[in-house]
């Protein structure tokens, strides 16, 4: 898909690279964000990335929209994007699957136990789901939505599961909840509203 640029208010531009998800597009989005940051272009105040897009906060009195798009275009034309090495860190986090906090939360919102629902939806037993999920290595696509919330997917596509979100979102989700909506998974850093199915919970603090 051709890159699309969208004006978002007085001083934001959204650069979108795809309407669908792929790790390749996510890698390239992260690389382009990093390269744009390293240029220290006058007028750019901040850059944030998502699954397949980035948003640029700019000062319109120091750089015009046309000049900004030209700079992004120049980076996109560089031929060595696929040779870039992305620095990364590995975090190992304990998870209690089907914990009492998320079960109580599901009951409060008149929902069936989410772990069992996800397993049934993906045509596997709870034990099979937990074993597969526990053995996965995940890639964090971006941080956001709420402060410090990581959104991630399995690096191995064969280990992907998918499930619909709540039809009516919850007004409360316990801090540390491991959630899944569609193919995206996340850890809720704070007690907050949410619509992802709840697989379990980590006792570790995600965000201070």
NUSE-877471 format. One record per residue: x, y, z of N, C-alpha, C, O, CB in turn. Coordinates in steps of 0.05 Angstrom, whole numbers, padded with zeros to 5 digits, always signed. Glycine has a CB too. Example, Ala and Ser with C-alpha at 12.3 -4.5 7.8 and 13.67 -1.06 7.14 Angstrom:
# residues 2
+00264-00114+00156+00246-00090+00156+00264-00066+00156+00285-00066+00169+00226-00089+00181/+00257-00045+00142+00273-00021+00143+00258+00001+00157+00268+00023+00161+00282-00012+00114/
This chain:
# residues 208
+00017-00024+00000+00000+00000+00000+00017+00025+00000+00038+00026+00013-00019+00000+00024/+00009+00045-00015+00024+00070-00016+00021+00084+00011+00000+00084+00023+00014+00087-00039/+00043+00097+00020+00042+00112+00045+00021+00134+00044+00019+00148+00024+00070+00124+00051/+00006+00136+00065-00015+00157+00067-00008+00177+00089+00001+00169+00111-00042+00145+00071/-00012+00202+00084-00007+00223+00103-00034+00236+00110-00049+00243+00092+00013+00244+00093/-00039+00239+00136-00064+00252+00145-00058+00274+00164-00042+00271+00183-00083+00230+00157/-00071+00297+00160-00069+00319+00179-00086+00313+00203-00110+00306+00200-00077+00346+00165/-00075+00316+00227-00090+00310+00251-00088+00335+00270-00072+00336+00288-00079+00285+00266/-00106+00354+00265-00105+00378+00281-00085+00398+00270-00076+00397+00248-00099+00372+00310/-00078+00418+00288-00061+00440+00279-00032+00433+00277-00017+00446+00263-00065+00463+00298/-00023+00412+00291+00006+00407+00292+00013+00377+00293+00033+00370+00305+00019+00422+00315/-00004+00361+00282+00002+00332+00280-00001+00322+00252-00019+00330+00237-00015+00316+00300/+00016+00303+00244+00013+00289+00218+00015+00259+00225+00033+00250+00239+00035+00297+00198/-00004+00243+00214-00003+00214+00217+00007+00203+00191-00004+00209+00169-00032+00203+00224/+00027+00185+00193+00038+00172+00169+00031+00142+00172+00040+00129+00190+00070+00176+00168/+00015+00133+00153+00005+00105+00154+00017+00089+00131+00016+00097+00108-00026+00104+00154/+00027+00064+00138+00040+00048+00119+00024+00023+00110+00030+00011+00090+00066+00038+00130/+00003+00017+00125-00013-00007+00117-00039-00006+00132-00042+00006+00153+00002-00033+00123/-00059-00020+00121-00085-00023+00135-00086-00050+00150-00105-00055+00164-00108-00021+00115/-00066-00066+00146-00066-00092+00159-00040-00095+00176-00023-00078+00176-00067-00115+00138/-00039-00117+00190-00016-00122+00208+00005-00141+00195-00003-00161+00183-00026-00133+00234/+00030-00134+00199+00052-00153+00194+00076-00144+00210+00079-00120+00215+00059-00154+00163/+00092-00163+00219+00116-00156+00234+00135-00139+00217+00148-00121+00227+00130-00181+00244/+00136-00146+00191+00154-00131+00173+00147-00101+00173+00165-00084+00175+00153-00142+00145/+00121-00095+00170+00113-00067+00170+00119-00054+00197+00127-00031+00198+00083-00064+00163/+00114-00068+00218+00119-00057+00245+00149-00051+00249+00156-00031+00259+00109-00076+00267/+00166-00070+00240+00195-00066+00242+00203-00040+00226+00218-00024+00236+00210-00090+00231/+00193-00038+00202+00200-00015+00185+00190+00011+00198+00203+00032+00196+00189-00018+00157/+00166+00011+00210+00155+00034+00223+00174+00043+00246+00179+00067+00249+00127+00029+00233/+00182+00024+00262+00200+00030+00284+00227+00042+00274+00237+00061+00286+00205+00005+00302/+00238+00030+00254+00263+00039+00243+00261+00068+00232+00278+00084+00237+00272+00021+00220/+00239+00073+00217+00235+00100+00206+00232+00121+00229+00242+00143+00227+00211+00101+00188/+00217+00113+00250+00214+00131+00273+00241+00138+00285+00247+00161+00290+00196+00119+00294/+00258+00117+00289+00284+00121+00301+00302+00139+00284+00315+00157+00293+00298+00094+00306/+00301+00134+00257+00318+00150+00239+00308+00179+00239+00325+00197+00237+00317+00138+00211/+00282+00183+00239+00272+00210+00239+00279+00225+00264+00286+00248+00264+00241+00210+00236/+00278+00211+00287+00287+00223+00312+00316+00231+00311+00324+00253+00321+00282+00204+00336/+00333+00214+00300+00361+00219+00300+00369+00242+00282+00391+00253+00285+00376+00194+00291/+00352+00250+00264+00358+00273+00246+00356+00299+00261+00367+00319+00252+00340+00273+00222/+00341+00300+00283+00337+00325+00298+00328+00348+00281+00340+00369+00281+00363+00333+00313/+00308+00343+00265+00298+00363+00246+00284+00386+00262+00268+00381+00280+00278+00350+00226/+00290+00410+00254+00278+00433+00268+00248+00432+00265+00237+00426+00243+00290+00460+00256/+00234+00437+00286+00205+00438+00285+00191+00413+00293+00167+00413+00298+00196+00446+00257/+00205+00390+00293+00193+00365+00302+00196+00363+00332+00218+00363+00343+00206+00340+00288/+00173+00361+00346+00173+00361+00375+00170+00334+00387+00177+00329+00410+00151+00379+00385/+00160+00315+00372+00157+00288+00383+00147+00269+00361+00133+00277+00343+00137+00288+00406/+00154+00243+00365+00145+00222+00346+00137+00198+00362+00151+00190+00380+00168+00215+00325/+00114+00186+00355+00105+00162+00368+00097+00142+00346+00086+00150+00326+00082+00167+00388/+00101+00116+00351+00094+00096+00331+00073+00078+00342+00069+00075+00366+00119+00080+00323/+00058+00065+00323+00038+00046+00330+00044+00020+00314+00067+00015+00306+00009+00056+00324/+00024+00004+00308+00028-00021+00295+00039-00017+00267+00059-00029+00259+00002-00037+00293/+00026+00001+00252+00034+00005+00224+00034+00035+00216+00031+00042+00193+00015-00010+00205/+00037+00052+00235+00037+00081+00230+00053+00096+00251+00060+00085+00272+00008+00092+00229/+00058+00121+00245+00070+00139+00265+00057+00166+00265+00046+00175+00244+00101+00141+00260/+00058+00180+00287+00046+00206+00289+00069+00226+00297+00084+00221+00316+00023+00207+00310/+00070+00247+00282+00091+00267+00285+00079+00293+00296+00060+00304+00285+00106+00273+00259/+00089+00302+00318+00081+00328+00330+00101+00349+00321+00125+00347+00326+00080+00326+00362/+00092+00369+00307+00110+00389+00295+00101+00417+00301+00078+00422+00307+00113+00385+00265/+00120+00436+00299+00114+00464+00303+00110+00477+00275+00129+00480+00260+00137+00479+00318/+00085+00484+00268+00080+00494+00241+00094+00521+00235+00095+00529+00212+00051+00497+00237/+00104+00534+00256+00118+00560+00252+00147+00555+00246+00162+00574+00239+00115+00578+00276/+00157+00530+00248+00185+00524+00243+00188+00505+00219+00209+00506+00206+00198+00512+00267/+00168+00489+00213+00169+00471+00190+00141+00468+00179+00122+00464+00194+00181+00443+00198/+00138+00469+00153+00112+00466+00140+00105+00436+00137+00123+00419+00139+00112+00480+00113/+00080+00431+00132+00072+00403+00127+00086+00392+00103+00096+00369+00104+00041+00402+00123/+00089+00407+00082+00102+00398+00057+00131+00391+00063+00141+00370+00054+00100+00419+00035/+00145+00408+00078+00173+00402+00085+00175+00377+00102+00194+00361+00098+00185+00426+00100/+00157+00374+00120+00157+00350+00137+00153+00324+00121+00167+00305+00126+00135+00352+00159/+00134+00325+00103+00129+00301+00087+00152+00295+00069+00159+00271+00064+00103+00305+00069/+00166+00315+00059+00190+00311+00042+00212+00297+00058+00225+00279+00048+00201+00338+00032/+00215+00304+00084+00236+00291+00100+00229+00262+00105+00246+00245+00104+00238+00306+00127/+00203+00256+00110+00195+00228+00114+00198+00213+00088+00207+00190+00089+00165+00227+00124/+00190+00225+00066+00193+00211+00040+00222+00204+00034+00228+00183+00024+00183+00229+00018/+00240+00222+00041+00269+00217+00036+00278+00193+00052+00294+00176+00042+00285+00242+00044/+00269+00190+00077+00277+00167+00093+00265+00141+00082+00279+00120+00082+00267+00171+00122/+00241+00142+00072+00227+00119+00061+00241+00109+00036+00240+00085+00029+00198+00125+00055/+00255+00127+00022+00268+00119-00003+00295+00105+00001+00307+00094-00017+00272+00143-00021/+00305+00106+00026+00330+00093+00031+00327+00063+00028+00306+00051+00035+00340+00099+00060/+00346+00050+00016+00344+00022+00007+00352+00001+00027+00349-00023+00022+00360+00018-00018/+00363+00009+00050+00374-00010+00069+00357-00015+00093+00367-00023+00114+00402-00002+00077/+00331-00009+00092+00313-00013+00115+00314-00042+00125+00314-00046+00149+00285-00005+00108/+00313-00061+00106+00312-00089+00114+00338-00100+00126+00339-00122+00136+00303-00106+00091/+00359-00084+00123+00385-00093+00134+00389-00082+00162+00409-00089+00176+00408-00084+00116/+00372-00065+00171+00374-00052+00198+00370-00073+00220+00353-00091+00217+00353-00030+00201/+00386-00071+00241+00383-00089+00264+00369-00073+00286+00378-00052+00294+00411-00099+00274/+00346-00084+00294+00331-00071+00315+00341-00080+00343+00341-00104+00349+00301-00078+00313/+00350-00061+00359+00358-00069+00386+00333-00077+00402+00312-00064+00399+00373-00045+00401/+00336-00097+00419+00313-00106+00435+00322-00118+00461+00346-00125+00464+00296-00126+00419/+00304-00119+00480+00310-00132+00506+00289-00154+00511+00267-00153+00501+00309-00110+00529/+00297-00173+00527+00279-00195+00534+00270-00192+00563+00287-00190+00581+00293-00223+00529/+00244-00192+00567+00233-00191+00594+00218-00218+00599+00203-00227+00582+00214-00167+00598/+00223-00230+00622+00208-00253+00630+00189-00246+00653+00198-00236+00674+00227-00276+00638/+00164-00251+00649+00144-00242+00668+00127-00266+00677+00117-00281+00661+00127-00220+00656/+00122-00268+00704+00104-00289+00714+00075-00282+00708+00068-00258+00710+00109-00294+00744/+00059-00302+00702+00031-00297+00697+00015-00319+00712+00022-00343+00710+00024-00297+00667/-00006-00311+00726-00025-00330+00738-00048-00331+00719-00064-00312+00717-00033-00321+00767/-00052-00353+00705-00074-00356+00686-00100-00362+00701-00100-00379+00720-00068-00379+00665/-00121-00349+00693-00147-00354+00705-00147-00346+00735-00159-00360+00751-00155-00382+00703/-00133-00325+00742-00131-00316+00770-00157-00307+00781-00176-00302+00767-00110-00294+00772/-00158-00305+00808-00184-00298+00821-00192-00269+00816-00216-00263+00817-00181-00303+00850/-00173-00251+00811-00180-00223+00807-00195-00219+00780-00215-00205+00779-00155-00205+00808/-00184-00231+00758-00197-00227+00733-00223-00243+00731-00242-00236+00718-00178-00235+00710/-00224-00266+00745-00249-00282+00746-00271-00266+00760-00294-00266+00751-00244-00309+00760/-00264-00253+00782-00283-00237+00797-00292-00213+00780-00316-00206+00780-00271-00227+00824/-00273-00202+00765-00280-00179+00747-00299-00188+00725-00319-00174+00720-00255-00167+00734/-00294-00211+00713-00312-00221+00692-00340-00226+00704-00360-00221+00691-00301-00248+00680/-00341-00237+00728-00367-00242+00741-00382-00216+00746-00406-00214+00743-00363-00258+00767/-00367-00195+00755-00379-00169+00760-00392-00158+00736-00413-00144+00737-00358-00150+00771/-00380-00164+00712-00391-00153+00687-00407-00174+00672-00411-00171+00648-00369-00142+00670/-00417-00194+00687-00435-00215+00676-00424-00228+00651-00438-00231+00631-00462-00202+00670/-00398-00235+00652-00385-00248+00630-00376-00276+00639-00370-00280+00663-00361-00232+00620/-00374-00294+00621-00364-00321+00627-00334-00318+00633-00321-00299+00624-00369-00341+00604/-00322-00338+00648-00293-00337+00652-00278-00334+00626-00280-00351+00608-00283-00362+00668/-00262-00313+00624-00250-00306+00598-00230-00327+00588-00229-00332+00564-00236-00280+00600/-00215-00339+00606-00195-00359+00598-00208-00383+00584-00199-00392+00563-00179-00369+00622/-00230-00392+00595-00245-00414+00583-00257-00407+00556-00258-00423+00538-00266-00424+00602/-00267-00382+00555-00279-00372+00530-00258-00371+00508-00263-00379+00485-00292-00345+00534/-00234-00361+00514-00213-00359+00494-00204-00387+00484-00200-00391+00460-00188-00343+00505/-00202-00405+00503-00194-00433+00496-00215-00445+00477-00209-00457+00457-00190-00450+00521/-00241-00443+00485-00262-00454+00469-00263-00441+00441-00267-00455+00421-00289-00451+00483/-00260-00415+00440-00261-00401+00414-00239-00410+00395-00243-00410+00371-00259-00370+00419/-00216-00417+00407-00193-00426+00390-00192-00457+00389-00171-00468+00380-00167-00416+00402/-00213-00470+00397-00216-00499+00394-00193-00514+00408-00181-00532+00395-00218-00507+00365/-00187-00508+00432-00167-00522+00448-00176-00522+00477-00194-00508+00485-00139-00509+00445/-00163-00539+00492-00169-00540+00521-00155-00518+00535-00137-00505+00524-00161-00568+00533/-00163-00512+00560-00150-00492+00575-00121-00499+00580-00103-00482+00578-00164-00487+00603/-00115-00524+00585-00088-00533+00590-00071-00529+00565-00047-00521+00567-00087-00563+00598/-00082-00535+00541-00067-00531+00516-00062-00501+00511-00040-00494+00503-00083-00543+00492/-00082-00485+00516-00078-00456+00513-00056-00445+00531-00039-00430+00521-00105-00441+00518/-00057-00452+00556-00037-00443+00575-00009-00452+00568+00010-00437+00569-00044-00452+00604/-00007-00478+00560+00019-00488+00552+00031-00474+00528+00054-00467+00528+00017-00518+00547/+00014-00470+00508+00023-00456+00484+00031-00427+00489+00052-00418+00480+00002-00457+00462/+00014-00414+00504+00019-00385+00510+00044-00382+00527+00060-00364+00522-00005-00373+00524/+00047-00399+00546+00070-00397+00564+00097-00402+00549+00117-00391+00557+00068-00417+00587/+00096-00418+00528+00120-00425+00513+00127-00404+00492+00147-00406+00479+00117-00452+00500/+00109-00384+00488+00113-00364+00466+00134-00343+00474+00138-00336+00497+00087-00351+00459/+00147-00332+00453+00162-00307+00455+00146-00286+00440+00138-00291+00417+00191-00310+00444/+00142-00263+00452+00125-00242+00441+00142-00218+00433+00162-00212+00445+00103-00234+00460/+00132-00204+00413+00144-00179+00404+00126-00155+00411+00102-00155+00404+00150-00179+00373/+00136-00136+00426+00121-00112+00433+00120-00093+00410+00141-00083+00401+00133-00098+00459/+00096-00089+00399+00093-00072+00375+00095-00043+00382+00106-00027+00366+00066-00078+00362/+00084-00035+00404+00084-00007+00412+00076-00005+00442+00065-00024+00453+00066+00010+00394/+00081+00018+00453+00073+00024+00480+00052+00047+00479+00058+00068+00466+00097+00032+00499/+00029+00043+00491+00010+00065+00489-00018+00057+00496-00022+00036+00509+00010+00077+00462/-00037+00072+00487-00066+00070+00494-00071+00081+00522-00085+00101+00525-00075+00041+00491/-00059+00069+00542-00057+00081+00568-00027+00081+00575-00012+00066+00563-00074+00066+00590/-00018+00099+00593+00011+00101+00599+00023+00074+00606+00014+00060+00624+00016+00120+00621/+00045+00067+00592+00060+00043+00598+00048+00017+00589+00057-00004+00597+00065+00042+00626/+00026+00018+00573+00013-00007+00564+00028-00019+00540+00028-00006+00519-00016-00002+00558/+00039-00043+00543+00052-00056+00520+00032-00073+00504+00016-00088+00516+00075-00074+00529/+00032-00069+00477+00015-00086+00460+00034-00105+00445+00054-00096+00434-00002-00069+00440/+00027-00131+00443+00046-00150+00432+00032-00173+00418+00008-00178+00422+00065-00161+00454/+00048-00187+00402+00038-00211+00387+00060-00232+00389+00084-00225+00393+00031-00204+00358/+00054-00258+00385+00075-00278+00384+00093-00274+00360+00083-00267+00338+00062-00307+00382/+00119-00278+00363+00137-00275+00341+00132-00298+00320+00135-00294+00296+00167-00276+00350/+00125-00321+00330+00118-00344+00313+00089-00343+00306+00072-00347+00323+00126-00371+00326/+00082-00337+00280+00053-00334+00273+00037-00360+00278+00013-00358+00282+00051-00327+00244/+00050-00383+00279+00036-00408+00284+00026-00410+00312+00008-00426+00318+00055-00432+00278/+00036-00392+00330+00027-00392+00358+00006-00371+00363-00001-00366+00386+00051-00387+00376/-00004-00358+00342-00023-00337+00345-00051-00348+00352-00059-00369+00342-00025-00320+00320/-00065-00334+00370-00093-00340+00375-00108-00314+00371-00097-00293+00370-00097-00351+00404/-00134-00317+00368-00151-00293+00363-00177-00297+00377-00187-00319+00380-00155-00289+00332/-00189-00275+00386-00214-00276+00400-00228-00249+00399-00214-00228+00399-00211-00286+00430/-00254-00247+00397-00267-00221+00397-00266-00208+00424-00264-00221+00445-00297-00224+00388/-00267-00181+00423-00267-00166+00448-00295-00166+00460-00314-00177+00448-00258-00137+00443/-00298-00155+00484-00324-00152+00497-00342-00136+00478-00333-00117+00466-00321-00139+00525/-00367-00143+00477-00386-00126+00462-00390-00099+00475-00392-00079+00462-00413-00141+00459/-00392-00100+00502-00394-00075+00517-00369-00074+00535-00366-00091+00553-00421-00074+00534/-00351-00055+00531-00327-00054+00547-00332-00052+00577-00352-00041+00586-00309-00031+00538/-00314-00062+00593-00315-00060+00622-00308-00031+00630-00293-00017+00616-00296-00080+00635/-00318-00023+00652-00310+00003+00663-00285+00000+00682-00274+00019+00691-00333+00016+00679/-00278-00026+00687-00255-00031+00705-00242-00057+00697-00255-00077+00691-00264-00033+00734/-00215-00056+00696-00198-00080+00691-00176-00079+00712-00163-00059+00716-00187-00080+00662/-00171-00101+00726-00150-00102+00747-00123-00095+00736-00116-00104+00714-00150-00128+00761/-00108-00080+00751-00080-00075+00743-00064-00101+00740-00067-00119+00756-00066-00056+00764/-00048-00102+00719-00032-00126+00714-00046-00148+00697-00035-00169+00692-00024-00138+00739/-00071-00142+00688-00086-00162+00672-00072-00167+00645-00064-00148+00632-00115-00152+00668/-00070-00192+00638-00062-00200+00612-00086-00203+00594-00103-00221+00599-00045-00227+00613/-00089-00186+00574-00113-00186+00558-00107-00192+00529-00085-00190+00519-00127-00159+00559/-00129-00200+00514-00126-00206+00486-00152-00197+00472-00174-00202+00481-00121-00236+00480/-00149-00183+00449-00171-00174+00432-00163-00176+00403-00143-00163+00395-00180-00145+00439/-00176-00193+00387-00166-00199+00361-00141-00215+00364-00141-00235+00378-00161-00173+00344/-00120-00207+00350-00094-00221+00354-00076-00206+00373-00055-00216+00381-00080-00224+00327/-00084-00181+00381-00067-00165+00398-00070-00173+00427-00092-00178+00436-00073-00135+00394/-00047-00174+00441-00048-00179+00470-00035-00155+00484-00020-00139+00472-00033-00205+00477/-00042-00152+00510-00031-00129+00525-00030-00135+00554-00042-00155+00563-00048-00104+00520/-00016-00118+00569-00016-00119+00598-00027-00092+00608-00016-00071+00601+00013-00125+00610/-00048-00093+00623-00060-00068+00634-00042-00058+00657-00039-00071+00677-00089-00073+00644/-00030-00034+00653-00012-00024+00674-00026-00012+00698-00014-00010+00720+00006-00003+00662/-00051-00004+00695-00066+00009+00715-00095-00003+00716-00104-00015+00696-00067+00039+00711/-00109+00001+00739-00137-00005+00739-00150+00014+00719-00149+00039+00722-00150-00002+00768/-00163+00004+00698-00174+00021+00677-00196+00007+00661-00198-00018+00663-00151+00030+00658/-00212+00022+00647-00232+00009+00629-00218-00008+00608-00194-00004+00602-00249+00031+00615/-00233-00026+00596-00221-00043+00575-00241-00063+00564-00261-00069+00577-00197-00058+00586/-00235-00073+00540-00253-00092+00527-00239-00117+00519-00252-00134+00506-00265-00079+00504/-00214-00121+00525-00200-00146+00518-00208-00168+00537-00214-00164+00560-00169-00142+00519/-00209-00193+00525-00214-00216+00542-00190-00220+00561-00167-00214+00554-00217-00242+00524/-00195-00229+00586-00175-00230+00606-00165-00259+00610-00180-00277+00618-00186-00220+00633/-00139-00263+00603-00127-00290+00605-00117-00295+00633-00117-00318+00642-00105-00293+00585/-00107-00275+00647-00095-00278+00673-00084-00252+00682-00093-00230+00674-00073-00300+00672/-00064-00254+00700-00054-00229+00712-00025-00234+00721-00018-00255+00730-00071-00221+00737/-00009-00213+00718+00019-00213+00729+00020-00197+00754+00008-00176+00756+00039-00203+00708/+00035-00206+00774+00038-00191+00799+00059-00169+00797+00061-00152+00815+00045-00209+00822/+00074-00168+00775+00095-00148+00772+00084-00121+00764+00065-00120+00749+00116-00158+00752/+00095-00099+00775+00087-00073+00767+00095-00067+00738+00119-00071+00731+00098-00051+00785/+00077-00058+00721+00083-00052+00693+00090-00023+00690+00107-00016+00673+00059-00059+00675/+00078-00006+00706+00082+00023+00703+00079+00036+00730+00061+00030+00745+00061+00035+00682/+00098+00055+00735+00097+00070+00760+00090+00099+00753+00088+00116+00771+00125+00069+00775/
